[in-house]
């Protein structure tokens, strides 16, 4: 290892320390991040640090071999940085064979010419010329990336590599004009400039690239926030469509009931098929759009909140599809599939669906469930009743400060009972006898079909639903159906 002046040795070895600490710490900070472009950039920094180490330490190797190795590594480090920036603009496969051939060609030519004293300085100058042209191309590529990303940090990289290229070209010009080639440690004015530029280059362009990474993260975060807003708007639109679809279904269900009352079941079935045909296509289209959005969100590593939002939208769309199918089964002539399930399980399922809405409205929900005996149910029908009762209770609590809903289940005399009560505004006594009538509603936007349909489902299952008297504020509904051993064939 050569003996350096103490001041020069301090400068050189402090520079080597920076050269190694920057890429190693950068790789450590990038661990777990799917950012191959940044890792490739700092790989180029590692290669340059290796070249600088070999240049300063001077291993006991032939001078021509060590000089060619250092030069080829420096050339390869710039190629890695070029490839890192190229990937910001293109998804084309990396031309690694071309890069490796160029580095190998540089090494081969230098290792031959450095053994010939009369050509050694010319070979070094030729290498610097090729390296400078490569750096100028890197400056051009950085300019394109900067314009594409509107980056301010990339100005540092442009300025540093332009200074780097100019310092190398000045040494080439000195060789052409004077025949003397200044090596970095010759301590001539030109070599001193080149040494300082080399010393500062890694620090400055690494700082600039980290600034670029921060800018990209900010843009990605802003994009994720924007996508989250769009997703929430789409979720609200989906819910609005569900409401409209429900209103349409209920309206046409009324028509089907009227047709059934005069014995026109064939017309009822045709109308059910018409509703399904009208709604299934837009619902299927919505489902495809949701699945595509979920795929894109996974590919761009969108925030978990956005992916959860898309999952909820998907669930809401599937609920709308199930509503179409349930209405057809409820008023159609086809075969109804029944399942055995406990009332407690159904309550927990519906509560899980509306839990977000309960939290948003600051409603305290109390459960007291003691009906684990299975009952015979048609898919989705009892859930529809529970959902309607919960919706009515939530709406009734809007003007209350202390908002509470209580759900109790029990088993009595071969029946399972569900009681749902709230401390809301209650029901006008003048309307109590009519709340289960068709098109009877106290909501400005209501259609008076929810409780009527709930009663239809209860009676279809051999049970009943009724409004109970309460001592305090609010309303109390009781829904009961027979257990399996007491059930009779459902009314259909």
SEMI-939678 format. One record per residue (C-alpha): residue number from 1; x, y, z. Coordinates in pm, 1 decimal, always signed. Example, Ala and Ser with C-alpha at 12.3 -4.5 7.8 and 13.67 -1.06 7.14 Angstrom:
PT;resi;xx;yy;zz
PT;1;+1230.0;-450.0;+780.0
PT;2;+1367.0;-106.0;+714.0
***
This chain:
PT;resi;xx;yy;zz
PT;1;+0.0;+0.0;+0.0
PT;2;+154.0;+340.0;-93.9
PT;3;+253.3;+592.4;+173.0
PT;4;+42.0;+908.5;+151.9
PT;5;+92.9;+1244.4;+319.8
PT;6;-112.3;+1239.0;+644.4
PT;7;-349.7;+1510.8;+521.0
PT;8;-401.2;+1333.3;+189.5
PT;9;-442.7;+998.4;+365.8
PT;10;-709.8;+1149.2;+593.1
PT;11;-892.0;+1289.6;+290.0
PT;12;-872.4;+964.2;+95.8
PT;13;-980.1;+732.6;+374.7
PT;14;-1257.9;+960.7;+498.2
PT;15;-1381.6;+963.4;+138.1
PT;16;-1370.4;+582.2;+125.5
PT;17;-1568.2;+571.5;+448.1
PT;18;-1842.5;+786.7;+293.2
PT;19;-1830.6;+583.4;-28.8
PT;20;-1907.4;+261.3;+161.0
PT;21;-2136.5;+392.7;+435.9
PT;22;-2377.5;+565.0;+194.3
PT;23;-2471.0;+261.2;-22.9
PT;24;-2466.9;+13.5;+267.2
PT;25;-2693.8;+233.2;+481.2
PT;26;-2914.1;+298.3;+178.1
PT;27;-2957.4;-74.0;+113.6
PT;28;-3040.2;-124.0;+481.0
PT;29;-3307.0;+149.2;+468.6
PT;30;-3450.0;+3.6;+146.7
PT;31;-3487.8;-346.7;+288.8
PT;32;-3839.9;-478.2;+251.6
PT;33;-3928.4;-212.1;-7.3
PT;34;-4016.5;-326.3;-358.7
PT;35;-3800.3;-58.4;-524.1
PT;36;-3549.7;-234.6;-754.1
PT;37;-3464.6;+91.1;-930.9
PT;38;-3330.2;+249.7;-611.1
PT;39;-3143.2;-66.7;-516.4
PT;40;-2982.9;-75.5;-862.1
PT;41;-2871.2;+286.9;-824.6
PT;42;-2699.0;+214.0;-493.9
PT;43;-2549.7;-104.7;-640.6
PT;44;-2374.2;+127.3;-883.9
PT;45;-2253.7;+328.1;-582.6
PT;46;-2117.0;+11.1;-421.0
PT;47;-1929.3;-76.7;-739.5
PT;48;-1781.0;+273.9;-750.8
PT;49;-1678.1;+244.5;-383.6
PT;50;-1501.3;-83.4;-469.9
PT;51;-1320.5;+83.2;-760.4
PT;52;-1209.7;+372.5;-535.2
PT;53;-1087.9;+127.3;-269.7
PT;54;-874.5;-64.8;-520.9
PT;55;-739.4;+265.2;-657.2
PT;56;-628.7;+392.3;-316.0
PT;57;-515.2;+74.4;-138.4
PT;58;-313.9;-64.7;-432.6
PT;59;-326.7;-440.5;-382.7
PT;60;-13.6;-641.5;-473.2
PT;61;-133.8;-700.6;-829.0
PT;62;+17.9;-608.8;-1165.6
PT;63;-39.3;-238.4;-1226.0
PT;64;-198.4;-295.8;-1566.2
PT;65;-447.3;-547.7;-1418.5
PT;66;-538.6;-329.4;-1121.4
PT;67;-570.2;-17.0;-1338.7
PT;68;-792.1;-195.4;-1590.9
PT;69;-1006.0;-340.5;-1309.4
PT;70;-1055.7;-0.4;-1143.5
PT;71;-1146.8;+162.6;-1475.6
PT;72;-1388.9;-115.0;-1574.8
PT;73;-1560.0;-102.0;-1233.2
PT;74;-1603.4;+275.5;-1260.1
PT;75;-1752.9;+229.5;-1607.6
PT;76;-1985.8;-47.5;-1481.3
PT;77;-2103.8;+168.5;-1189.1
PT;78;-2219.4;+440.3;-1431.2
PT;79;-2397.8;+176.7;-1642.0
PT;80;-2589.0;+57.6;-1331.7
PT;81;-2704.5;+413.2;-1264.4
PT;82;-2808.7;+452.5;-1629.7
PT;83;-3015.5;+133.9;-1603.9
PT;84;-3175.4;+257.0;-1279.7
PT;85;-3293.6;+578.8;-1449.6
PT;86;-3391.4;+398.8;-1772.2
PT;87;-3640.0;+189.0;-1573.6
PT;88;-3812.7;+509.0;-1461.5
PT;89;-3910.2;+566.2;-1825.7
PT;90;-3944.2;+217.7;-1974.6
PT;91;-4054.0;-131.0;-1875.4
PT;92;-3843.4;-293.5;-2149.2
PT;93;-3613.1;-574.9;-2028.7
PT;94;-3271.2;-449.9;-1913.2
PT;95;-2992.9;-492.0;-2174.9
PT;96;-2751.2;-652.4;-1929.4
PT;97;-2559.9;-843.9;-2199.7
PT;98;-2477.2;-513.1;-2370.1
PT;99;-2363.9;-355.5;-2042.2
PT;100;-2142.1;-651.0;-1955.9
PT;101;-1990.4;-660.0;-2305.2
PT;102;-1906.1;-287.5;-2283.3
PT;103;-1744.8;-328.9;-1939.2
PT;104;-1552.5;-637.6;-2054.9
PT;105;-1437.2;-457.5;-2370.4
PT;106;-1317.0;-162.0;-2160.8
PT;107;-1129.0;-397.9;-1929.0
PT;108;-975.9;-598.1;-2214.4
PT;109;-850.8;-298.3;-2412.5
PT;110;-704.7;-129.4;-2103.7
PT;111;-535.7;-444.4;-1972.7
PT;112;-355.3;-476.4;-2305.5
PT;113;-261.3;-112.1;-2363.8
PT;114;-152.1;-43.4;-2005.7
PT;115;+123.7;-299.2;-2052.6
PT;116;+270.4;-84.5;-2333.4
PT;117;+429.0;+230.9;-2181.2
PT;118;+399.0;+428.4;-2505.5
PT;119;+20.0;+371.8;-2512.5
PT;120;-62.0;+369.8;-2139.9
PT;121;-150.4;+738.5;-2101.0
PT;122;-343.4;+737.8;-2428.4
PT;123;-537.6;+433.7;-2310.9
PT;124;-626.5;+608.8;-1984.2
PT;125;-734.5;+920.1;-2174.0
PT;126;-945.2;+708.6;-2411.4
PT;127;-1111.4;+539.8;-2115.8
PT;128;-1190.2;+878.6;-1960.1
PT;129;-1336.4;+998.4;-2291.6
PT;130;-1566.7;+694.4;-2309.9
PT;131;-1657.1;+734.7;-1943.6
PT;132;-1731.5;+1106.5;-1995.1
PT;133;-1958.7;+1034.8;-2292.1
PT;134;-2141.4;+775.6;-2080.8
PT;135;-2179.6;+1029.5;-1800.8
PT;136;-2313.8;+1288.7;-2045.7
PT;137;-2571.6;+1032.7;-2160.6
PT;138;-2656.6;+980.4;-1791.6
PT;139;-2708.1;+1358.0;-1757.7
PT;140;-2941.5;+1350.6;-2062.6
PT;141;-3134.9;+1055.6;-1915.7
PT;142;-3158.7;+1232.5;-1578.1
PT;143;-3302.1;+1536.3;-1756.9
PT;144;-3575.9;+1322.7;-1916.1
PT;145;-3661.8;+1156.9;-1585.0
PT;146;-3666.2;+1496.5;-1411.7
PT;147;-3911.1;+1638.2;-1667.0
PT;148;-4129.7;+1327.4;-1651.6
PT;149;-4146.8;+1330.1;-1268.2
PT;150;-4120.0;+1707.6;-1215.3
PT;151;-3832.8;+1637.5;-975.7
PT;152;-3617.9;+1905.7;-815.2
PT;153;-3379.1;+1660.1;-648.4
PT;154;-3254.2;+1530.1;-985.9
PT;155;-3098.8;+1871.7;-1053.1
PT;156;-2824.4;+1768.0;-808.3
PT;157;-2751.7;+1452.8;-1007.6
PT;158;-2749.6;+1644.0;-1335.3
PT;159;-2510.4;+1906.6;-1200.1
PT;160;-2279.4;+1655.1;-1030.0
PT;161;-2239.4;+1423.7;-1327.2
PT;162;-2197.0;+1718.2;-1562.9
PT;163;-1912.7;+1845.4;-1342.8
PT;164;-1775.7;+1490.4;-1327.1
PT;165;-1777.7;+1459.6;-1706.0
PT;166;-1618.1;+1804.8;-1754.8
PT;167;-1337.5;+1728.4;-1508.1
PT;168;-1261.4;+1404.4;-1693.7
PT;169;-1275.8;+1580.7;-2031.1
PT;170;-1033.0;+1844.6;-1902.8
PT;171;-778.3;+1568.9;-1834.3
PT;172;-839.4;+1429.1;-2182.8
PT;173;-787.9;+1778.2;-2329.8
PT;174;-463.9;+1815.9;-2133.5
PT;175;-341.6;+1489.4;-2283.8
PT;176;-427.3;+1602.6;-2637.6
PT;177;-272.1;+1950.1;-2595.1
PT;178;+39.1;+1877.7;-2387.7
PT;179;+91.6;+1505.0;-2422.9
PT;180;+85.3;+1476.5;-2043.9
PT;181;-190.2;+1282.7;-1867.9
PT;182;-266.7;+1385.7;-1507.4
PT;183;-359.9;+1094.0;-1282.4
PT;184;-577.3;+1169.6;-983.9
PT;185;-297.2;+1152.6;-727.0
PT;186;-41.8;+1351.2;-930.8
PT;187;-145.4;+1665.4;-734.3
PT;188;-152.2;+1889.0;-1042.2
PT;189;-425.3;+2158.8;-1065.3
PT;190;-629.5;+1950.1;-1308.0
PT;191;-585.3;+1626.7;-1110.9
PT;192;-673.4;+1807.8;-788.6
PT;193;-999.5;+1927.7;-943.0
PT;194;-1074.2;+1572.7;-1059.3
PT;195;-992.9;+1434.6;-712.1
PT;196;-1227.7;+1681.5;-540.4
PT;197;-1505.7;+1610.2;-790.4
PT;198;-1460.2;+1234.7;-739.5
PT;199;-1458.5;+1286.6;-362.9
PT;200;-1781.9;+1486.7;-361.3
PT;201;-1964.7;+1301.1;-638.0
PT;202;-2086.8;+1000.5;-440.7
PT;203;-2207.8;+1215.1;-149.8
PT;204;-2389.6;+1469.0;-365.8
PT;205;-2553.4;+1238.7;-619.1
PT;206;-2654.4;+991.0;-344.9
PT;207;-2815.3;+1279.8;-156.1
PT;208;-2987.4;+1386.7;-478.3
PT;209;-3114.1;+1035.9;-547.4
PT;210;-3251.4;+1002.6;-193.1
PT;211;-3435.7;+1329.3;-251.4
PT;212;-3578.3;+1175.6;-569.1
PT;213;-3692.8;+867.2;-372.4
PT;214;-3866.4;+1092.6;-118.0
PT;215;-4038.9;+1284.0;-399.1
PT;216;-4162.9;+957.4;-552.7
PT;217;-4295.9;+840.2;-216.7
PT;218;-4482.8;+1165.6;-172.5
PT;219;-4638.2;+1131.3;-516.9
PT;220;-4734.5;+771.1;-447.2
PT;221;-4889.5;+875.2;-116.1
PT;222;-5082.0;+1156.6;-284.3
PT;223;-5200.2;+913.7;-552.7
PT;224;-5303.7;+661.4;-287.8
PT;225;-5501.1;+931.5;-104.0
PT;226;-5667.2;+1033.7;-428.5
PT;227;-5752.0;+672.2;-507.4
PT;228;-5887.3;+631.1;-154.8
PT;229;-6113.7;+933.0;-205.1
PT;230;-6229.2;+794.0;-538.4
PT;231;-6289.5;+455.5;-375.3
PT;232;-6500.4;+618.0;-102.3
PT;233;-6698.8;+804.7;-364.3
PT;234;-6746.5;+480.6;-556.5
PT;235;-6851.8;+308.3;-234.4
PT;236;-7107.0;+581.1;-168.4
PT;237;-7228.6;+549.8;-526.3
PT;238;-7251.6;+172.7;-488.2
PT;239;-7454.3;+209.9;-170.0
PT;240;-7678.8;+462.8;-339.5
PT;241;-7727.1;+221.0;-626.8
PT;242;-7811.1;-49.8;-377.2
PT;243;-8075.0;+174.0;-221.0
PT;244;-8218.1;+255.2;-562.3
PT;245;-8210.8;-112.3;-655.2
PT;246;-8383.8;-202.0;-329.2
PT;247;-8650.7;+59.3;-390.9
PT;248;-8701.1;-69.2;-743.3
PT;249;-8719.1;-426.0;-621.8
PT;250;-8966.6;-337.7;-349.3
PT;251;-9178.3;-137.9;-591.9
PT;252;-9192.8;-425.0;-834.6
PT;253;-9249.0;-668.0;-549.7
PT;254;-9566.2;-474.7;-478.9
PT;255;-9672.0;-532.1;-837.8
PT;256;-9592.6;-902.0;-800.9
PT;257;-9800.8;-922.7;-482.5
PT;258;-10097.3;-765.9;-656.8
PT;259;-10063.6;-1011.7;-943.6
PT;260;-10036.0;-1302.7;-700.7
PT;261;-10348.3;-1187.2;-516.4
PT;262;-10557.5;-1241.8;-831.3
PT;263;-10395.5;-1575.3;-911.5
PT;264;-10156.2;-1455.6;-1183.5
PT;265;-9844.7;-1638.9;-1064.0
PT;266;-9721.0;-1689.5;-1418.7
PT;267;-9714.7;-1314.3;-1471.5
PT;268;-9540.5;-1276.3;-1134.8
PT;269;-9264.9;-1514.5;-1239.9
PT;270;-9222.2;-1330.0;-1567.7
PT;271;-9193.2;-999.1;-1384.7
PT;272;-8934.2;-1150.5;-1145.8
PT;273;-8728.4;-1266.0;-1442.4
PT;274;-8758.7;-917.0;-1592.4
PT;275;-8624.4;-757.4;-1274.0
PT;276;-8334.6;-1003.5;-1257.1
PT;277;-8252.6;-939.8;-1621.1
PT;278;-8253.0;-561.8;-1571.0
PT;279;-8038.0;-569.5;-1256.0
PT;280;-7801.8;-863.0;-1307.3
PT;281;-7615.3;-703.8;-1598.1
PT;282;-7522.6;-375.9;-1419.6
PT;283;-7446.0;-567.8;-1100.6
PT;284;-7216.0;-803.3;-1292.7
PT;285;-7045.4;-503.8;-1456.0
PT;286;-6996.0;-342.9;-1115.3
PT;287;-6848.0;-670.0;-985.5
PT;288;-6595.9;-682.6;-1270.4
PT;289;-6494.7;-319.2;-1210.7
PT;290;-6449.1;-386.8;-839.6
PT;291;-6233.0;-694.4;-903.5
PT;292;-6020.7;-499.9;-1153.2
PT;293;-5978.9;-218.1;-899.9
PT;294;-5874.0;-470.5;-633.3
PT;295;-5618.0;-621.3;-871.7
PT;296;-5473.0;-277.6;-952.9
PT;297;-5462.7;-181.2;-583.8
PT;298;-5261.5;-496.8;-507.4
PT;299;-5018.8;-429.9;-794.1
PT;300;-4948.5;-69.2;-687.0
PT;301;-4936.4;-172.1;-319.7
PT;302;-5220.4;+60.5;-231.1
PT;303;-5282.5;+136.0;+141.2
PT;304;-5458.9;-134.8;+337.1
PT;305;-5747.3;+105.3;+408.8
PT;306;-5813.2;+138.6;+34.8
PT;307;-5804.8;-238.6;-19.1
PT;308;-6043.8;-287.2;+276.6
PT;309;-6274.2;-26.1;+125.1
PT;310;-6279.2;-214.8;-206.9
PT;311;-6353.5;-539.1;-21.6
PT;312;-6653.9;-374.3;+145.5
PT;313;-6778.0;-243.2;-188.7
PT;314;-6745.5;-594.4;-331.5
PT;315;-6947.0;-733.4;-38.7
PT;316;-7218.2;-469.0;-85.4
PT;317;-7244.1;-552.9;-456.1
PT;318;-7277.5;-921.7;-375.6
PT;319;-7552.2;-834.8;-126.9
PT;320;-7740.5;-654.6;-403.3
PT;321;-7706.4;-962.9;-623.7
PT;322;-7837.9;-1181.1;-342.6
PT;323;-8133.3;-946.3;-294.9
PT;324;-8233.2;-1000.1;-659.1
PT;325;-8213.6;-1375.9;-614.3
PT;326;-8406.4;-1369.1;-284.9
PT;327;-8691.5;-1162.0;-426.7
PT;328;-8729.1;-1407.8;-715.8
PT;329;-8740.9;-1697.6;-471.2
PT;330;-8974.7;-1518.0;-232.6
PT;331;-9242.9;-1448.0;-490.3
PT;332;-9161.6;-1706.8;-752.6
PT;333;-9272.0;-2062.1;-811.9
PT;334;-8927.4;-2218.6;-821.6
PT;335;-8777.2;-2454.2;-565.6
PT;336;-8667.5;-2274.6;-246.6
PT;337;-8353.2;-2404.6;-77.5
PT;338;-8378.8;-2413.1;+301.5
PT;339;-8094.8;-2432.0;+551.3
PT;340;-8069.2;-2506.3;+921.5
PT;341;-7908.6;-2230.1;+1124.8
PT;342;-7944.4;-2079.8;+1470.4
PT;343;-8097.9;-1738.4;+1519.6
PT;344;-7793.1;-1630.0;+1723.6
PT;345;-7564.7;-1695.0;+1426.1
PT;346;-7785.1;-1485.3;+1199.0
PT;347;-7787.9;-1197.7;+1448.6
PT;348;-7407.6;-1195.6;+1469.5
PT;349;-7382.3;-1206.2;+1090.4
PT;350;-7613.2;-906.0;+1039.4
PT;351;-7451.3;-709.5;+1323.0
PT;352;-7114.9;-759.3;+1155.1
PT;353;-7252.4;-611.3;+833.5
PT;354;-7385.7;-294.3;+1001.9
PT;355;-7106.5;-252.2;+1260.8
PT;356;-6941.7;+33.2;+1067.9
PT;357;-7271.9;+220.0;+1041.3
PT;358;-7333.7;+174.7;+1414.5
PT;359;-6991.5;+319.8;+1495.7
PT;360;-7039.3;+611.3;+1258.7
PT;361;-7367.2;+699.8;+1431.8
PT;362;-7225.1;+649.0;+1785.3
PT;363;-7485.2;+382.5;+1865.6
PT;364;-7430.6;+144.9;+2156.0
PT;365;-7544.6;-209.7;+2070.8
PT;366;-7622.9;-461.8;+2346.3
PT;367;-7665.3;-830.9;+2264.1
PT;368;-7823.8;-1094.3;+2486.9
PT;369;-7837.9;-1409.2;+2275.0
PT;370;-7983.6;-1736.6;+2396.3
PT;371;-8131.8;-1902.3;+2085.4
PT;372;-7877.2;-2158.0;+1968.0
PT;373;-8135.5;-2414.0;+1851.9
PT;374;-8130.7;-2448.1;+1470.3
PT;375;-8431.4;-2327.2;+1275.2
PT;376;-8531.1;-2399.8;+916.3
PT;377;-8477.1;-2093.0;+699.3
PT;378;-8470.4;-1987.0;+338.5
PT;379;-8134.4;-1833.2;+251.7
PT;380;-8120.7;-1461.0;+325.2
PT;381;-8483.8;-1409.1;+431.4
PT;382;-8440.7;-1373.5;+808.5
PT;383;-8126.7;-1162.8;+750.0
PT;384;-8349.4;-931.6;+546.4
PT;385;-8592.1;-897.2;+837.4
PT;386;-8311.3;-825.6;+1087.8
PT;387;-8149.4;-575.6;+853.8
PT;388;-8478.3;-391.3;+806.0
PT;389;-8541.9;-371.5;+1181.0
PT;390;-8187.9;-246.2;+1243.5
PT;391;-8214.6;+13.3;+965.0
PT;392;-8539.7;+145.1;+1114.5
PT;393;-8386.1;+159.2;+1463.8
PT;394;-8074.9;+345.3;+1341.6
PT;395;-8291.9;+601.3;+1161.9
PT;396;-8508.1;+646.3;+1472.2
PT;397;-8200.1;+733.3;+1683.9
PT;398;-8073.2;+1022.7;+1473.5
PT;399;-8222.4;+1288.7;+1702.7
PT;400;-8109.7;+1121.5;+2026.6
PT;401;-7786.4;+1198.5;+2214.8
PT;402;-7774.4;+869.2;+2406.2
PT;403;-7829.9;+608.7;+2134.0
PT;404;-7891.9;+246.4;+2225.7
PT;405;-8015.6;-67.5;+2052.3
PT;406;-8084.4;-393.6;+2236.4
PT;407;-8118.5;-732.2;+2066.9
PT;408;-8231.3;-1034.9;+2268.0
PT;409;-8299.6;-1391.1;+2155.5
PT;410;-8462.4;-1674.4;+2346.3
PT;411;-8637.7;-2011.6;+2305.0
PT;412;-8992.4;-2065.6;+2426.2
PT;413;-9246.5;-2342.4;+2361.7
PT;414;-9092.1;-2475.0;+2041.4
PT;415;-9021.9;-2129.0;+1900.5
PT;416;-8725.8;-1897.8;+1883.3
PT;417;-8786.8;-1528.7;+1951.8
PT;418;-8590.1;-1219.0;+1865.2
PT;419;-8665.1;-887.4;+2032.4
PT;420;-8514.1;-565.1;+1902.9
PT;421;-8567.0;-238.8;+2090.9
PT;422;-8425.6;+112.8;+2076.1
PT;423;-8458.9;+437.1;+2270.2
PT;424;-8538.5;+647.0;+1964.9
PT;425;-8834.2;+862.9;+1873.3
PT;426;-9075.2;+570.2;+1880.7
PT;427;-9385.1;+519.0;+1664.6
PT;428;-9684.8;+747.6;+1651.4
PT;429;-9973.6;+564.8;+1832.3
PT;430;-10203.2;+657.9;+1544.2
PT;431;-9987.6;+454.5;+1309.3
PT;432;-9922.9;+147.4;+1526.3
PT;433;-10204.0;-55.6;+1371.7
PT;434;-10089.1;+20.9;+1016.6
PT;435;-9711.1;-3.7;+1024.9
PT;436;-9713.4;-348.7;+862.4
PT;437;-9942.5;-237.1;+581.2
PT;438;-9810.4;-204.9;+227.9
PT;439;-9670.0;+142.8;+149.1
PT;440;-9705.6;+260.7;+508.6
PT;441;-9395.1;+460.5;+613.7
PT;442;-9307.3;+764.6;+824.3
PT;443;-8981.8;+826.0;+632.0
PT;444;-8978.4;+1102.2;+374.1
PT;445;-8769.2;+881.1;+149.1
PT;446;-8932.8;+552.1;+250.0
PT;447;-9165.4;+342.9;+36.0
PT;448;-9352.2;+155.2;+311.1
PT;449;-9233.4;-188.2;+199.4
PT;450;-8977.8;-294.1;+464.4
PT;451;-9206.4;-398.7;+752.9
PT;452;-9469.1;-532.5;+511.7
PT;453;-9207.5;-757.4;+349.8
PT;454;-9076.0;-859.1;+695.8
PT;455;-9426.1;-970.3;+795.2
PT;456;-9458.8;-1159.6;+464.9
PT;457;-9132.2;-1346.3;+539.2
PT;458;-9232.7;-1423.4;+900.0
PT;459;-9567.8;-1564.4;+794.6
PT;460;-9404.5;-1758.5;+509.6
PT;461;-9186.3;-1932.7;+774.3
PT;462;-9482.0;-2004.6;+999.9
PT;463;-9396.6;-1724.8;+1243.6
PT;464;-9496.8;-1367.5;+1314.0
PT;465;-9359.5;-1019.7;+1373.2
PT;466;-9532.4;-762.7;+1590.5
PT;467;-9485.4;-427.9;+1761.2
PT;468;-9468.8;-457.4;+2141.8
PT;469;-9568.5;-205.1;+2405.6
PT;470;-9282.8;-21.8;+2582.4
PT;471;-9265.9;+163.5;+2912.8
PT;472;-9003.9;+413.6;+2794.8
PT;473;-8905.7;+587.8;+2472.9
PT;474;-8840.4;+408.6;+2146.8
PT;475;-8990.5;+105.1;+1978.7
PT;476;-8978.1;-269.8;+2046.1
PT;477;-9035.6;-540.5;+1785.1
PT;478;-9069.5;-913.9;+1842.5
PT;479;-9000.8;-1165.7;+1566.5
PT;480;-9063.5;-1537.3;+1621.1
PT;481;-9050.6;-1854.4;+1411.7
PT;482;-9087.7;-2221.4;+1505.1
PT;483;-8791.4;-2450.9;+1568.1
PT;484;-8726.1;-2741.8;+1335.7
PT;485;-8927.6;-2994.2;+1535.1
PT;486;-9226.7;-2756.9;+1549.1
PT;487;-9205.1;-2608.9;+1200.6
PT;488;-9465.9;-2674.4;+938.4
PT;489;-9407.1;-2638.3;+563.2
PT;490;-9343.7;-2269.4;+485.9
PT;491;-9617.9;-2072.7;+325.6
PT;492;-9528.5;-2013.0;-35.3
***
